[in-house]
């Protein structure tokens, strides 16, 4: 193992649950406003995971007031308080960018049967 891999392994200390693309997640984010810190929840479908080890990030998408909202979260960010997996989705693709064009029932993902 080279030096960079060792450093990445030491810095990568997240304890978030395992999740995949297609899962519905609730991410609790720490927000700092004028010195006060609060926790805000963002719920959406994971449409992409990028990177690896310490640089890994994931993209959540939700529709709010008829507008699509996407947000990218680094997995190892200290701003992430907690990640909850609400539903497991069954998908056959690594990136679900096609959901951007779908609305209503067409954008629904089947639940995974365990």
C-alpha positions, 0 to 999 in steps of 0.5 A: 500500500502506498503512502497516499492510500495509507493517509486516505485510510486514516482520514476516512473515518465516516460511520454512515450506513451502507447505501446504493444508488436508487435508495431514498436517504434522509441526510442531516446537515449541520448549518451554521447561521450567524454563530448558531448551529442547527441540523437540517434534514434533506430527503431525496433519492440517491442518483449518483455516487462519485469518487472513492475513499476520502473524495467520495460524494453522492448526489441526492435529488428531490422535487420541491414545489414542482422544481427539481433540487439536487444536492451533492454531499461529500461522504467524509464532510464534518457537516454531515450529522447523520444519514438514514436509509429510508427505502432501498431501491432496485435499479440497474444503472450506476447513475440515475440522471434519467430521473431529471426528465421524469415527473410523477409516477414515472420517476418512481423507483421500485422497492428492493425485495430483501 
